Amino acid sequence: MEKEPLAVSTSVKISKHLNNILILRDLFFKGNLFPAYSDAMELPGCSGNYHPDYIGPVYDIPEGKIHECLKAIKEILNGL
């Protein structure tokens, strides 16, 4: 069995991870970046407000959507 060259294998992995980052970024920007990040940080138990005081917590991301996205891109395990 012939192996792929390292450069091809690595670039495929890199593009997959970049795509995952862009999926999460797009979800965060769908509403408001900082409150969405605060919600994501609550999942592993790091609760708090990770946003400036002048930014309100209201945004248009349905409940549980951040958790689903993080599971889909394999940033968190199914147990969280």
C-alpha positions as CSV (number, residue, x, y, z in Angstrom):
1,M,0.0,0.0,0.0
2,E,1.4,3.3,-1.1
3,K,1.2,6.2,1.3
4,E,0.3,9.8,0.4
5,P,3.1,12.3,0.4
6,L,3.3,14.2,3.7
7,A,2.6,17.5,2.0
8,V,-0.7,16.3,0.5
9,S,-1.8,14.6,3.7
10,T,-0.9,17.7,5.8
11,S,-2.6,20.2,3.5
12,V,-5.9,18.2,3.6
13,K,-5.8,18.1,7.4
14,I,-5.0,21.8,7.6
15,S,-7.9,22.7,5.2
16,K,-10.3,20.5,7.2
17,H,-9.3,22.3,10.5
18,L,-9.5,25.7,8.8
19,N,-13.0,24.9,7.5
20,N,-14.1,23.9,11.0
21,I,-12.8,27.3,12.4
22,L,-14.7,29.2,9.7
23,I,-17.9,27.2,10.5
24,L,-17.6,28.2,14.2
25,R,-16.6,31.8,13.3
26,D,-19.7,32.2,11.1
27,L,-21.9,30.9,13.8
28,F,-20.4,33.3,16.4
29,F,-20.8,36.3,14.0
30,K,-24.4,35.2,13.2
31,G,-25.3,36.8,16.5
32,N,-22.8,38.7,18.6
33,L,-19.2,37.4,18.9
34,F,-18.5,37.9,22.6
35,P,-21.8,36.6,24.1
36,A,-21.5,33.6,21.8
37,Y,-18.0,33.0,23.0
38,S,-19.2,33.3,26.6
39,D,-21.8,30.6,25.9
40,A,-19.2,28.3,24.4
41,M,-16.9,28.8,27.4
42,E,-19.7,27.7,29.7
43,L,-19.8,24.2,28.1
44,P,-16.5,23.0,29.7
45,G,-17.3,24.8,33.0
46,C,-15.5,28.1,32.5
47,S,-18.6,30.3,33.0
48,G,-18.4,34.0,33.0
49,N,-18.9,37.0,30.8
50,Y,-16.1,37.1,28.2
51,H,-17.3,40.3,26.7
52,P,-17.1,44.1,27.4
53,D,-19.9,45.6,29.5
54,Y,-21.2,47.7,26.6
55,I,-22.1,44.6,24.6
56,G,-25.4,43.0,25.6
57,P,-26.0,39.3,25.8
58,V,-28.8,39.3,23.1
59,Y,-28.1,37.5,19.9
60,D,-29.8,35.4,17.3
61,I,-28.3,32.0,17.9
62,P,-30.8,29.3,18.9
63,E,-30.3,27.6,22.2
64,G,-28.0,24.6,21.9
65,K,-26.7,25.5,18.4
66,I,-23.2,26.4,19.7
67,H,-23.0,23.0,21.5
68,E,-24.1,21.2,18.4
69,C,-21.5,23.0,16.2
70,L,-18.7,22.3,18.6
71,K,-19.7,18.6,18.7
72,A,-19.9,18.5,14.9
73,I,-16.4,19.9,14.4
74,K,-15.1,17.6,17.2
75,E,-13.9,20.4,19.5
76,I,-15.8,18.8,22.4
77,L,-16.8,15.2,23.1
78,N,-20.3,13.9,23.1
79,G,-20.3,13.7,26.9
80,L,-20.3,17.5,27.4
